[in-house]
């Protein structure tokens, strides 16, 4: 078993503070317990799954301030476009 091979925490200052969590944590709170885990969010993306997370958060009433995509060429899937159409800013991170 390779834990952390699909979802690894982003490394930044204060990433160990309360409410900073991996992408799958918040949707679990929303779906399993009906809890809205905050009012605002920034999603750091390294794959298309992050856009699904942003969509789930938006549907739960959270304001997604931005999706910061770390890839050289962010995807152009229907899900990516839907998140962008929901007035969420999408940023390409500098290498």
C-alpha positions, -999 to +999 in steps of 0.1 A: +000+000+000+014+034-010-003+059+013-002+094+000+005+084-035-026+099-049-032+129-026-002+146-009-004+178+012+008+210-004+039+223+013+035+259+024+039+279+055+012+271+081-002+242+062-007+225+096-032+250+109-068+240+116-090+239+085-061+232+061-068+197+048-064+175+018-090+178-009-109+146+000-114+157+036-140+184+031-162+165+006-163+137+032-176+161+058-201+175+034-215+141+022-213+120+053-222+146+080-239+175+062-213+199+076-201+229+056-165+231+065-160+268+062-172+297+041-142+303+018-117+280+002-087+280-021-080+248-039-045+238-049-047+215-080-023+190-094-049+170-113-085+171-124-098+158-091-093+192-075-119+207-098-144+181-086-135+191-050-140+228-059-174+219-074-185+200-043-175+228-021-193+254-042-225+232-042-223+231-004-223+269-001-186+276+002-171+304-019-141+290-038-118+320-040-094+304-065-082+272-079-044+272-081-033+247-107+003+235-104+004+218-138+022+232-168-010+227-189-042+228-168-069+206-182-098+217-203-124+192-193-161+200-189-156+199-151-127+224-153-148+247-175-178+243-151-158+255-121-145+284-142-181+293-152-191+293-115-171+326-112-141+308-096-108+323-106-083+298-120-046+305-115-017+288-131+011+285-105+045+297-115+071+269-117 
